[in-house]
């Protein structure tokens, strides 16, 4: 179940119920999953009505150590960023991919 904040809501679009984020400060939070211990897949469908005046817009992310990932729009491109914390506590990019 999602927790909704700052105006995030569900809307009915045709026969589908969708999560609506107003692009200002709204967001939704999912329950934590132990990504260090399991394999998982992430599937989402995103319809961007307009890009906000931000250089980085996270769509789904987890920045808890030691593993981090981000799916987002960075400077107008859809990007995936996978990181892990090394023994020296510095971040090492494993994958950084942008489309667009």
Secondary structure, 3 states (H helix, E strand, C coil): CCEEECCCEEEEECCEEEEECCCCCCEEECCCCCCCCCCCCCCCCCCCCCCCCCCEEEEEEECCCCEEEEEEEECCEEEEEEEEECCCCCEEEEEEEEEC
